[in-house]
Amino acid sequence: MKGIRGRTKGFILCIAAVLALGLTCQARLATADIKELRIGIGIDADTLNPQEQTTSLFFNMCELIYDTLFYETPEGKMEPHLATGYEVSKDGLTWTIRLRKGVKFSDGTPFDAHVMKLTFDRALDPKRRVPLRFAINMVKECIVVDDYTIQLKLKFPFAPLLGALAMSLVSPISPAAIEKYGDDVRQHPVGAGPYKLAEWVKGDRIVLVRNDNYWGPKPTVERLVFKIVPETATREAMLRAGQIDICYKPSPANVKALKADPKITVEMPLDTRTIFMGMNCQKGPTKNKLVRQAFNYAVDKKAIVKKILFDTAQPMDGPVSPLLFGYARMDHQYDYNPKKAKELLKKANFDFSRTIHMRTPNGRYLFDRQVSETVQAYLQAIGVKVELRTYDWPTYIAGLLKPLDQTELELFLLGWGPLFLDADMALYGQFTCEVNPPKGLGSSFYCNPEYDAIMKQSRLELDREKRRQLLIKASKIIWEDCPWIWLHVEKFVIAYSSKIKGLVVTPTEKFYPTYVTME
């Protein structure tokens, strides 16, 4: 303890609590408060209930409002937050989790084991819409051991469960807020994180202010203003003009210029997020695997990455990001081959008189609309009629969650970014039969019993190498079946004022301004 002699009581508390967010204690305890940080984002939230969440940007926001049991650092290390530790039984079926004492929600309600049991009960309730439930569906029940200890009883051992426990999927909501607002708590979030919601003007801004009841060191930033600006060029102009401090996902075309500006810092780590054009596997012309394979050959992914995205991504060479455990480059690649695409369509007796309906968001992903327009052009070049429509994000998400008998989806641009570094969340969460809408986010409605059996086996396997081989085996099946046009893996591009120091940026597409300093 010699090295900290003479430091503040807060610094000692910081070390004792092993606070995370990827920053040193010195950075977190900067004395100068920053009154406001303005963050330009491209889309509005559809919900701020962490159990209903589907979007990494708003999972990020939920972590600031609610906090998480554990925190995964950018390097993949797990650190305690609302939980202080855990033990796993020898058979892997019981996880005992110790909870932090003295924590209060922003409304003053105490946090304890009973609150965590309520959280798991709600997240596991089949009557509730929880799109990412698959990440914790191995949990049979949550039991209160004492006021600050819970036990999770599992249906089967699950090696990457700790990663799921670091997601805001199991972040607790104030029970008083649930009682007051009911399901409308999605618009009135109350959590135990470093910030609380102050204002939400739909389509314009989401404002968070510092939570005075926060259990950890006081955030250095008093107020976070998430300004909704769909056009990337406008966000960039606002950053250059000093109207915002952080620009979320600037235009790939302007990254080089932004990097050259000494007043701006640009970070772009490879992401866990894959960008794809989903294809309906149970309805319409893309029900035929030959058509799906043809569409893959018809699109020049390398050209999209080079000419449209300016190398802010890399072409997919397997179903998941290279950052994930269980990734493998597939032996067979769908290299650009319009001649082969036409041959496969002819073999499939494709109806060229029919118009294919394509949908895209605008402002959610890097150049999402432009990428969709390029895919449209490639398909039209082989004789396929394609109509493209653009939607705002809440409307788009609502369309993705419709069941098969109601869905209008045929081709749709989407991204999938696992929130912890394991291929299970990518492969199970998009392609198993049980995650098809409305229960999950598998909007391609892909369903293959052979694939499901392998994924189930991978979830039961605790041997690391055996589990990796099972994930690769599942990847080969899905790669052959082509429920997606395999496009690219994004780099998480974020630009901000060079005056900001200590901003934490992760490969799971999150950033944390909680303890930044300003020069």
LOVEXPA-261074 format. One record per residue (C-alpha): residue number from 1; x, y, z. Coordinates in steps of 0.02 Angstrom, whole numbers, always signed. Layout:
BEGIN
+-----+--------+--------+--------+
:   k :      u :      v :      w :
+-----+--------+--------+--------+
: NUM :      X :      Y :      Z :
...
+-----+--------+--------+--------+
//
This chain:
BEGIN
+-----+--------+--------+--------+
:   k :      u :      v :      w :
+-----+--------+--------+--------+
:   1 :     +0 :     +0 :     +0 :
:   2 :   +154 :   +112 :     +3 :
:   3 :   +123 :   +172 :   -174 :
:   4 :    -44 :   +248 :   -130 :
:   5 :     +7 :   +331 :    +34 :
:   6 :    -52 :   +510 :    +35 :
:   7 :   -185 :   +482 :    -99 :
:   8 :   -369 :   +521 :    -73 :
:   9 :   -491 :   +409 :    +15 :
:  10 :   -582 :   +393 :   -152 :
:  11 :   -427 :   +322 :   -234 :
:  12 :   -412 :   +188 :    -99 :
:  13 :   -597 :   +149 :   -122 :
:  14 :   -568 :   +134 :   -309 :
:  15 :   -432 :     +3 :   -286 :
:  16 :   -530 :    -92 :   -154 :
:  17 :   -685 :    -99 :   -263 :
:  18 :   -586 :   -152 :   -418 :
:  19 :   -692 :    -36 :   -524 :
:  20 :   -696 :    -74 :   -707 :
:  21 :   -736 :    +20 :   -868 :
:  22 :   -560 :    -10 :   -929 :
:  23 :   -485 :   +144 :   -847 :
:  24 :   -354 :   +170 :   -713 :
:  25 :   -411 :   +233 :   -544 :
:  26 :   -314 :   +394 :   -573 :
:  27 :   -415 :   +429 :   -732 :
:  28 :   -579 :   +393 :   -645 :
:  29 :   -543 :   +509 :   -501 :
:  30 :   -502 :   +662 :   -605 :
:  31 :   -556 :   +811 :   -501 :
:  32 :   -615 :   +927 :   -640 :
:  33 :   -796 :   +897 :   -687 :
:  34 :   -850 :   +908 :   -868 :
:  35 :  -1019 :   +992 :   -874 :
:  36 :  -1080 :   +912 :  -1035 :
:  37 :  -1027 :   +796 :  -1174 :
:  38 :  -1128 :   +800 :  -1335 :
:  39 :  -1132 :   +639 :  -1435 :
:  40 :  -1198 :   +630 :  -1613 :
:  41 :  -1286 :   +466 :  -1653 :
:  42 :  -1382 :   +410 :  -1807 :
:  43 :  -1540 :   +331 :  -1736 :
:  44 :  -1666 :   +345 :  -1595 :
:  45 :  -1698 :   +206 :  -1469 :
:  46 :  -1851 :    +95 :  -1482 :
:  47 :  -1840 :    +47 :  -1298 :
:  48 :  -1727 :    +76 :  -1147 :
:  49 :  -1782 :    -82 :  -1058 :
:  50 :  -1622 :   -187 :  -1059 :
:  51 :  -1718 :   -351 :  -1072 :
:  52 :  -1806 :   -292 :  -1230 :
:  53 :  -1651 :   -220 :  -1310 :
:  54 :  -1583 :   -275 :  -1479 :
:  55 :  -1461 :   -137 :  -1528 :
:  56 :  -1281 :   -122 :  -1468 :
:  57 :  -1287 :    +69 :  -1460 :
:  58 :  -1432 :    +60 :  -1339 :
:  59 :  -1360 :    -87 :  -1244 :
:  60 :  -1215 :    +34 :  -1220 :
:  61 :  -1335 :   +167 :  -1157 :
:  62 :  -1422 :    +41 :  -1045 :
:  63 :  -1255 :     -2 :   -963 :
:  64 :  -1235 :   +182 :   -918 :
:  65 :  -1410 :   +186 :   -843 :
:  66 :  -1422 :    +14 :   -761 :
:  67 :  -1244 :    -54 :   -741 :
:  68 :  -1205 :   -241 :   -759 :
:  69 :  -1156 :   -385 :   -646 :
:  70 :   -985 :   -397 :   -729 :
:  71 :   -893 :   -292 :   -857 :
:  72 :   -792 :   -359 :  -1003 :
:  73 :   -641 :   -249 :  -1040 :
:  74 :   -585 :   -213 :  -1219 :
:  75 :   -455 :   -350 :  -1193 :
:  76 :   -588 :   -478 :  -1146 :
:  77 :   -553 :   -480 :   -959 :
:  78 :   -701 :   -492 :   -840 :
:  79 :   -710 :   -371 :   -694 :
:  80 :   -840 :   -358 :   -553 :
:  81 :   -974 :   -223 :   -550 :
:  82 :  -1142 :   -257 :   -467 :
:  83 :  -1075 :   -430 :   -428 :
:  84 :   -914 :   -447 :   -328 :
:  85 :   -874 :   -629 :   -368 :
:  86 :   -940 :   -801 :   -411 :
:  87 :   -910 :   -987 :   -391 :
:  88 :   -963 :  -1130 :   -505 :
:  89 :  -1003 :  -1305 :   -441 :
:  90 :   -898 :  -1451 :   -504 :
:  91 :  -1040 :  -1511 :   -616 :
:  92 :  -1060 :  -1335 :   -688 :
:  93 :  -1246 :  -1331 :   -645 :
:  94 :  -1243 :  -1206 :   -501 :
:  95 :  -1171 :  -1032 :   -509 :
:  96 :  -1161 :   -941 :   -342 :
:  97 :  -1147 :   -753 :   -366 :
:  98 :  -1104 :   -629 :   -229 :
:  99 :  -1183 :   -457 :   -249 :
: 100 :  -1113 :   -287 :   -202 :
: 101 :  -1182 :   -215 :    -40 :
: 102 :  -1239 :    -36 :    -18 :
: 103 :  -1297 :    -10 :   -197 :
: 104 :  -1451 :    +96 :   -230 :
: 105 :  -1549 :   +133 :   -388 :
: 106 :  -1560 :   +313 :   -446 :
: 107 :  -1732 :   +325 :   -364 :
: 108 :  -1659 :   +272 :   -195 :
: 109 :  -1727 :    +92 :   -199 :
: 110 :  -1601 :    -31 :   -124 :
: 111 :  -1520 :   -164 :   -234 :
: 112 :  -1509 :   -341 :   -166 :
: 113 :  -1530 :   -525 :   -208 :
: 114 :  -1719 :   -512 :   -216 :
: 115 :  -1702 :   -381 :   -353 :
: 116 :  -1586 :   -496 :   -452 :
: 117 :  -1710 :   -639 :   -435 :
: 118 :  -1846 :   -525 :   -504 :
: 119 :  -1729 :   -479 :   -647 :
: 120 :  -1697 :   -660 :   -697 :
: 121 :  -1880 :   -707 :   -674 :
: 122 :  -1931 :   -568 :   -794 :
: 123 :  -1794 :   -607 :   -919 :
: 124 :  -1840 :   -793 :   -921 :
: 125 :  -2029 :   -766 :   -926 :
: 126 :  -2087 :   -838 :  -1094 :
: 127 :  -2233 :   -717 :  -1094 :
: 128 :  -2115 :   -569 :  -1107 :
: 129 :  -2027 :   -509 :  -1264 :
: 130 :  -1843 :   -541 :  -1232 :
: 131 :  -1757 :   -555 :  -1403 :
: 132 :  -1589 :   -609 :  -1330 :
: 133 :  -1659 :   -735 :  -1206 :
: 134 :  -1561 :   -874 :  -1294 :
: 135 :  -1404 :   -805 :  -1208 :
: 136 :  -1470 :   -858 :  -1037 :
: 137 :  -1599 :   -992 :  -1080 :
: 138 :  -1490 :  -1124 :   -997 :
: 139 :  -1536 :  -1044 :   -829 :
: 140 :  -1677 :  -1144 :   -750 :
: 141 :  -1706 :  -1031 :   -600 :
: 142 :  -1628 :   -898 :   -490 :
: 143 :  -1630 :   -934 :   -302 :
: 144 :  -1602 :   -809 :   -161 :
: 145 :  -1472 :   -879 :    -40 :
: 146 :  -1464 :   -723 :    +69 :
: 147 :  -1486 :   -536 :    +45 :
: 148 :  -1327 :   -522 :    -59 :
: 149 :  -1306 :   -695 :   -134 :
: 150 :  -1399 :   -782 :   -274 :
: 151 :  -1381 :   -952 :   -355 :
: 152 :  -1416 :   -986 :   -537 :
: 153 :  -1474 :  -1164 :   -566 :
: 154 :  -1435 :  -1218 :   -744 :
: 155 :  -1521 :  -1344 :   -857 :
: 156 :  -1351 :  -1389 :   -926 :
: 157 :  -1172 :  -1326 :   -901 :
: 158 :  -1132 :  -1178 :  -1012 :
: 159 :   -951 :  -1125 :  -1031 :
: 160 :   -976 :   -942 :  -1088 :
: 161 :  -1111 :   -897 :   -960 :
: 162 :   -999 :   -766 :   -878 :
: 163 :  -1003 :   -669 :  -1042 :
: 164 :  -1193 :   -669 :  -1038 :
: 165 :  -1189 :   -607 :   -858 :
: 166 :  -1087 :   -457 :   -918 :
: 167 :  -1230 :   -404 :  -1034 :
: 168 :  -1363 :   -278 :   -986 :
: 169 :  -1486 :   -416 :  -1032 :
: 170 :  -1479 :   -458 :   -846 :
: 171 :  -1458 :   -281 :   -782 :
: 172 :  -1580 :   -247 :   -640 :
: 173 :  -1720 :   -120 :   -656 :
: 174 :  -1782 :    -32 :   -499 :
: 175 :  -1930 :   -135 :   -434 :
: 176 :  -2013 :    +28 :   -382 :
: 177 :  -2006 :    +87 :   -564 :
: 178 :  -2077 :    -79 :   -625 :
: 179 :  -2220 :    -62 :   -502 :
: 180 :  -2251 :   +120 :   -552 :
: 181 :  -2235 :   +105 :   -742 :
: 182 :  -2268 :    -78 :   -782 :
: 183 :  -2217 :   -117 :   -961 :
: 184 :  -2197 :    +69 :   -995 :
: 185 :  -2036 :    +60 :   -894 :
: 186 :  -1955 :    +45 :  -1065 :
: 187 :  -1987 :   +233 :  -1083 :
: 188 :  -1946 :   +273 :   -900 :
: 189 :  -1785 :   +179 :   -859 :
: 190 :  -1724 :   +178 :   -680 :
: 191 :  -1561 :    +88 :   -645 :
: 192 :  -1410 :    +79 :   -530 :
: 193 :  -1282 :   +140 :   -657 :
: 194 :  -1178 :   +300 :   -659 :
: 195 :  -1313 :   +396 :   -755 :
: 196 :  -1501 :   +418 :   -756 :
: 197 :  -1622 :   +476 :   -890 :
: 198 :  -1663 :   +661 :   -882 :
: 199 :  -1749 :   +688 :  -1049 :
: 200 :  -1801 :   +590 :  -1203 :
: 201 :  -1866 :   +691 :  -1348 :
: 202 :  -1911 :   +564 :  -1482 :
: 203 :  -1815 :   +587 :  -1642 :
: 204 :  -1708 :   +727 :  -1569 :
: 205 :  -1609 :   +684 :  -1411 :
: 206 :  -1585 :   +571 :  -1261 :
: 207 :  -1509 :   +658 :  -1109 :
: 208 :  -1426 :   +570 :   -963 :
: 209 :  -1368 :   +655 :   -804 :
: 210 :  -1253 :   +594 :   -667 :
: 211 :  -1333 :   +476 :   -539 :
: 212 :  -1292 :   +543 :   -367 :
: 213 :  -1337 :   +373 :   -291 :
: 214 :  -1206 :   +280 :   -395 :
: 215 :  -1107 :   +154 :   -293 :
: 216 :   -940 :   +191 :   -377 :
: 217 :   -832 :   +347 :   -398 :
: 218 :   -927 :   +496 :   -463 :
: 219 :   -924 :   +509 :   -654 :
: 220 :   -818 :   +653 :   -718 :
: 221 :   -952 :   +703 :   -843 :
: 222 :  -1109 :   +780 :   -769 :
: 223 :  -1222 :   +769 :   -922 :
: 224 :  -1223 :   +663 :  -1081 :
: 225 :  -1327 :   +725 :  -1227 :
: 226 :  -1355 :   +596 :  -1364 :
: 227 :  -1408 :   +702 :  -1512 :
: 228 :  -1499 :   +604 :  -1650 :
: 229 :  -1427 :   +655 :  -1819 :
: 230 :  -1463 :   +523 :  -1954 :
: 231 :  -1348 :   +597 :  -2087 :
: 232 :  -1166 :   +555 :  -2058 :
: 233 :  -1104 :   +709 :  -2152 :
: 234 :  -1204 :   +819 :  -2034 :
: 235 :  -1132 :   +731 :  -1881 :
: 236 :   -956 :   +757 :  -1948 :
: 237 :   -988 :   +941 :  -1983 :
: 238 :  -1055 :   +962 :  -1807 :
: 239 :   -898 :   +880 :  -1737 :
: 240 :   -783 :   +994 :  -1837 :
: 241 :   -885 :  +1146 :  -1783 :
: 242 :   -879 :  +1096 :  -1600 :
: 243 :  -1068 :  +1071 :  -1591 :
: 244 :  -1041 :   +892 :  -1534 :
: 245 :   -892 :   +813 :  -1446 :
: 246 :   -911 :   +634 :  -1507 :
: 247 :   -968 :   +574 :  -1678 :
: 248 :  -1035 :   +396 :  -1679 :
: 249 :   -993 :   +305 :  -1842 :
: 250 :   -939 :   +444 :  -1959 :
: 251 :   -938 :   +419 :  -2147 :
: 252 :   -808 :   +292 :  -2204 :
: 253 :   -767 :   +408 :  -2349 :
: 254 :   -709 :   +542 :  -2228 :
: 255 :   -611 :   +439 :  -2102 :
: 256 :   -444 :   +482 :  -2184 :
: 257 :   -482 :   +669 :  -2177 :
: 258 :   -541 :   +656 :  -1997 :
: 259 :   -380 :   +566 :  -1949 :
: 260 :   -279 :   +706 :  -2028 :
: 261 :   -366 :   +837 :  -1921 :
: 262 :   -261 :   +869 :  -1763 :
: 263 :   -418 :   +924 :  -1670 :
: 264 :   -500 :   +753 :  -1694 :
: 265 :   -457 :   +578 :  -1633 :
: 266 :   -520 :   +429 :  -1733 :
: 267 :   -527 :   +251 :  -1668 :
: 268 :   -579 :   +102 :  -1773 :
: 269 :   -545 :    -69 :  -1694 :
: 270 :   -607 :   -224 :  -1785 :
: 271 :   -781 :   -261 :  -1722 :
: 272 :   -880 :   -416 :  -1676 :
: 273 :  -1016 :   -350 :  -1792 :
: 274 :  -1051 :   -436 :  -1956 :
: 275 :  -1153 :   -343 :  -2088 :
: 276 :  -1261 :   -450 :  -2201 :
: 277 :  -1409 :   -448 :  -2317 :
: 278 :  -1533 :   -568 :  -2237 :
: 279 :  -1638 :   -679 :  -2349 :
: 280 :  -1803 :   -758 :  -2300 :
: 281 :  -1773 :   -947 :  -2296 :
: 282 :  -1956 :   -998 :  -2278 :
: 283 :  -2050 :   -880 :  -2393 :
: 284 :  -2029 :   -811 :  -2568 :
: 285 :  -1894 :   -845 :  -2699 :
: 286 :  -1751 :   -848 :  -2571 :
: 287 :  -1829 :  -1004 :  -2495 :
: 288 :  -1724 :  -1095 :  -2627 :
: 289 :  -1543 :  -1120 :  -2569 :
: 290 :  -1480 :  -1107 :  -2748 :
: 291 :  -1553 :   -931 :  -2760 :
: 292 :  -1469 :   -882 :  -2596 :
: 293 :  -1302 :   -949 :  -2657 :
: 294 :  -1325 :   -859 :  -2824 :
: 295 :  -1354 :   -694 :  -2736 :
: 296 :  -1192 :   -720 :  -2640 :
: 297 :  -1093 :   -747 :  -2800 :
: 298 :  -1177 :   -595 :  -2879 :
: 299 :  -1109 :   -470 :  -2751 :
: 300 :   -928 :   -412 :  -2752 :
: 301 :   -895 :   -397 :  -2564 :
: 302 :   -713 :   -346 :  -2586 :
: 303 :   -765 :   -201 :  -2697 :
: 304 :   -894 :   -144 :  -2569 :
: 305 :   -762 :   -142 :  -2432 :
: 306 :   -635 :    -52 :  -2542 :
: 307 :   -741 :    +70 :  -2642 :
: 308 :   -893 :   +101 :  -2531 :
: 309 :   -824 :    +77 :  -2355 :
: 310 :   -646 :   +138 :  -2387 :
: 311 :   -573 :    -10 :  -2289 :
: 312 :   -671 :    +26 :  -2130 :
: 313 :   -723 :   -157 :  -2139 :
: 314 :   -658 :   -323 :  -2204 :
: 315 :   -751 :   -452 :  -2310 :
: 316 :   -832 :   -596 :  -2215 :
: 317 :   -740 :   -760 :  -2242 :
: 318 :   -844 :   -857 :  -2117 :
: 319 :  -1011 :   -833 :  -2027 :
: 320 :   -935 :   -741 :  -1877 :
: 321 :   -807 :   -607 :  -1838 :
: 322 :   -625 :   -663 :  -1822 :
: 323 :   -626 :   -592 :  -1646 :
: 324 :   -743 :   -727 :  -1580 :
: 325 :   -694 :   -892 :  -1501 :
: 326 :   -750 :  -1025 :  -1625 :
: 327 :   -711 :   -924 :  -1781 :
: 328 :   -635 :  -1012 :  -1932 :
: 329 :   -607 :   -955 :  -2110 :
: 330 :   -714 :  -1064 :  -2224 :
: 331 :   -624 :  -1165 :  -2357 :
: 332 :   -750 :  -1118 :  -2492 :
: 333 :   -773 :   -933 :  -2527 :
: 334 :   -914 :   -846 :  -2624 :
: 335 :   -798 :   -742 :  -2731 :
: 336 :   -878 :   -623 :  -2855 :
: 337 :   -940 :   -728 :  -3002 :
: 338 :  -1093 :   -658 :  -3093 :
: 339 :  -1084 :   -796 :  -3223 :
: 340 :  -1101 :   -930 :  -3090 :
: 341 :  -1240 :   -829 :  -3008 :
: 342 :  -1340 :   -832 :  -3169 :
: 343 :  -1311 :  -1019 :  -3190 :
: 344 :  -1376 :  -1054 :  -3015 :
: 345 :  -1530 :   -946 :  -3043 :
: 346 :  -1566 :  -1038 :  -3204 :
: 347 :  -1546 :  -1204 :  -3113 :
: 348 :  -1666 :  -1143 :  -2979 :
: 349 :  -1797 :  -1092 :  -3111 :
: 350 :  -1792 :   -917 :  -3040 :
: 351 :  -1936 :   -804 :  -3095 :
: 352 :  -1850 :   -650 :  -3168 :
: 353 :  -2017 :   -562 :  -3192 :
: 354 :  -2042 :   -552 :  -3004 :
: 355 :  -1985 :   -399 :  -2905 :
: 356 :  -1884 :   -434 :  -2748 :
: 357 :  -1918 :   -313 :  -2604 :
: 358 :  -1763 :   -252 :  -2512 :
: 359 :  -1762 :   -151 :  -2351 :
: 360 :  -1626 :    -51 :  -2266 :
: 361 :  -1603 :    +64 :  -2116 :
: 362 :  -1513 :   +230 :  -2136 :
: 363 :  -1386 :   +289 :  -2007 :
: 364 :  -1374 :   +129 :  -1905 :
: 365 :  -1221 :    +51 :  -1989 :
: 366 :  -1074 :   +119 :  -2089 :
: 367 :  -1147 :   +179 :  -2254 :
: 368 :  -1293 :    +59 :  -2233 :
: 369 :  -1404 :   +139 :  -2365 :
: 370 :  -1260 :   +152 :  -2489 :
: 371 :  -1212 :    -30 :  -2460 :
: 372 :  -1392 :    -83 :  -2492 :
: 373 :  -1398 :    +20 :  -2651 :
: 374 :  -1238 :    -65 :  -2710 :
: 375 :  -1307 :   -239 :  -2674 :
: 376 :  -1465 :   -189 :  -2768 :
: 377 :  -1359 :   -139 :  -2918 :
: 378 :  -1262 :   -303 :  -2917 :
: 379 :  -1422 :   -405 :  -2915 :
: 380 :  -1499 :   -300 :  -3052 :
: 381 :  -1341 :   -330 :  -3156 :
: 382 :  -1384 :   -517 :  -3163 :
: 383 :  -1564 :   -480 :  -3212 :
: 384 :  -1649 :   -480 :  -3041 :
: 385 :  -1779 :   -343 :  -3014 :
: 386 :  -1753 :   -263 :  -2843 :
: 387 :  -1854 :   -126 :  -2758 :
: 388 :  -1764 :    -41 :  -2612 :
: 389 :  -1851 :    +49 :  -2469 :
: 390 :  -1771 :   +144 :  -2324 :
: 391 :  -1842 :   +149 :  -2147 :
: 392 :  -1804 :   +236 :  -1982 :
: 393 :  -1733 :   +118 :  -1851 :
: 394 :  -1884 :    +92 :  -1735 :
: 395 :  -1996 :    +54 :  -1885 :
: 396 :  -1863 :    -60 :  -1957 :
: 397 :  -1845 :   -159 :  -1795 :
: 398 :  -2034 :   -178 :  -1781 :
: 399 :  -2036 :   -256 :  -1955 :
: 400 :  -1894 :   -376 :  -1912 :
: 401 :  -1987 :   -443 :  -1761 :
: 402 :  -2146 :   -496 :  -1852 :
: 403 :  -2182 :   -684 :  -1858 :
: 404 :  -2171 :   -781 :  -2021 :
: 405 :  -2356 :   -768 :  -2064 :
: 406 :  -2348 :   -577 :  -2048 :
: 407 :  -2174 :   -536 :  -2111 :
: 408 :  -2146 :   -445 :  -2274 :
: 409 :  -1958 :   -473 :  -2269 :
: 410 :  -1871 :   -540 :  -2424 :
: 411 :  -1701 :   -454 :  -2426 :
: 412 :  -1647 :   -342 :  -2283 :
: 413 :  -1485 :   -262 :  -2225 :
: 414 :  -1441 :   -296 :  -2045 :
: 415 :  -1294 :   -311 :  -1928 :
: 416 :  -1263 :   -433 :  -1787 :
: 417 :  -1135 :   -390 :  -1654 :
: 418 :  -1111 :   -517 :  -1514 :
: 419 :  -1091 :   -429 :  -1348 :
: 420 :   -959 :   -551 :  -1285 :
: 421 :   -818 :   -634 :  -1378 :
: 422 :   -891 :   -805 :  -1411 :
: 423 :   -966 :   -876 :  -1572 :
: 424 :  -1112 :   -953 :  -1476 :
: 425 :  -1199 :   -785 :  -1468 :
: 426 :  -1176 :   -761 :  -1655 :
: 427 :  -1220 :   -936 :  -1716 :
: 428 :  -1353 :   -983 :  -1590 :
: 429 :  -1428 :   -809 :  -1584 :
: 430 :  -1463 :   -795 :  -1771 :
: 431 :  -1483 :   -969 :  -1844 :
: 432 :  -1563 :  -1093 :  -1724 :
: 433 :  -1747 :  -1127 :  -1751 :
: 434 :  -1798 :  -1059 :  -1580 :
: 435 :  -1733 :   -883 :  -1614 :
: 436 :  -1848 :   -848 :  -1761 :
: 437 :  -1965 :   -698 :  -1734 :
: 438 :  -2061 :   -653 :  -1633 :
: 439 :  -1960 :   -750 :  -1501 :
: 440 :  -1790 :   -693 :  -1564 :
: 441 :  -1692 :   -599 :  -1696 :
: 442 :  -1664 :   -736 :  -1826 :
: 443 :  -1756 :   -635 :  -1958 :
: 444 :  -1701 :   -749 :  -2101 :
: 445 :  -1813 :   -884 :  -2026 :
: 446 :  -1675 :  -1012 :  -2052 :
: 447 :  -1712 :  -1181 :  -1973 :
: 448 :  -1603 :  -1337 :  -1993 :
: 449 :  -1622 :  -1480 :  -1867 :
: 450 :  -1445 :  -1544 :  -1904 :
: 451 :  -1373 :  -1373 :  -1867 :
: 452 :  -1478 :  -1356 :  -1708 :
: 453 :  -1416 :  -1525 :  -1645 :
: 454 :  -1234 :  -1472 :  -1665 :
: 455 :  -1264 :  -1305 :  -1580 :
: 456 :  -1352 :  -1392 :  -1436 :
: 457 :  -1205 :  -1511 :  -1420 :
: 458 :  -1084 :  -1364 :  -1419 :
: 459 :  -1180 :  -1288 :  -1273 :
: 460 :  -1163 :  -1449 :  -1173 :
: 461 :   -977 :  -1465 :  -1207 :
: 462 :   -859 :  -1396 :  -1075 :
: 463 :   -696 :  -1449 :  -1157 :
: 464 :   -634 :  -1290 :  -1243 :
: 465 :   -558 :  -1371 :  -1398 :
: 466 :   -703 :  -1490 :  -1426 :
: 467 :   -825 :  -1345 :  -1412 :
: 468 :   -723 :  -1245 :  -1537 :
: 469 :   -730 :  -1388 :  -1663 :
: 470 :   -918 :  -1402 :  -1642 :
: 471 :   -940 :  -1216 :  -1674 :
: 472 :   -835 :  -1232 :  -1832 :
: 473 :   -938 :  -1382 :  -1889 :
: 474 :  -1097 :  -1279 :  -1866 :
: 475 :  -1017 :  -1135 :  -1960 :
: 476 :   -984 :  -1245 :  -2111 :
: 477 :  -1168 :  -1295 :  -2121 :
: 478 :  -1230 :  -1117 :  -2109 :
: 479 :  -1101 :  -1055 :  -2234 :
: 480 :  -1161 :  -1182 :  -2362 :
: 481 :  -1346 :  -1145 :  -2333 :
: 482 :  -1324 :   -956 :  -2356 :
: 483 :  -1466 :   -879 :  -2255 :
: 484 :  -1370 :   -716 :  -2280 :
: 485 :  -1275 :   -629 :  -2417 :
: 486 :  -1110 :   -631 :  -2320 :
: 487 :  -1050 :   -451 :  -2333 :
: 488 :   -920 :   -386 :  -2210 :
: 489 :   -858 :   -368 :  -2031 :
: 490 :   -863 :   -186 :  -1978 :
: 491 :   -730 :    -88 :  -1890 :
: 492 :   -804 :    +14 :  -1750 :
: 493 :   -770 :   +192 :  -1809 :
: 494 :   -791 :   +330 :  -1683 :
: 495 :   -721 :   +507 :  -1695 :
: 496 :   -707 :   +632 :  -1555 :
: 497 :   -625 :   +793 :  -1500 :
: 498 :   -440 :   +767 :  -1466 :
: 499 :   -466 :   +864 :  -1304 :
: 500 :   -554 :   +709 :  -1235 :
: 501 :   -438 :   +587 :  -1149 :
: 502 :   -477 :   +416 :  -1078 :
: 503 :   -627 :   +370 :  -1186 :
: 504 :   -643 :   +180 :  -1179 :
: 505 :   -686 :   +100 :  -1348 :
: 506 :   -720 :    -87 :  -1360 :
: 507 :   -728 :   -216 :  -1502 :
: 508 :   -907 :   -253 :  -1448 :
: 509 :   -955 :    -82 :  -1520 :
: 510 :   -968 :    +12 :  -1357 :
: 511 :   -889 :   +169 :  -1287 :
: 512 :   -885 :   +236 :  -1110 :
: 513 :   -870 :   +424 :  -1078 :
: 514 :   -903 :   +404 :   -891 :
: 515 :   -728 :   +446 :   -830 :
: 516 :   -650 :   +544 :   -972 :
: 517 :   -547 :   +699 :   -941 :
: 518 :   -539 :   +854 :  -1050 :
: 519 :   -380 :   +948 :  -1092 :
+-----+--------+--------+--------+
//
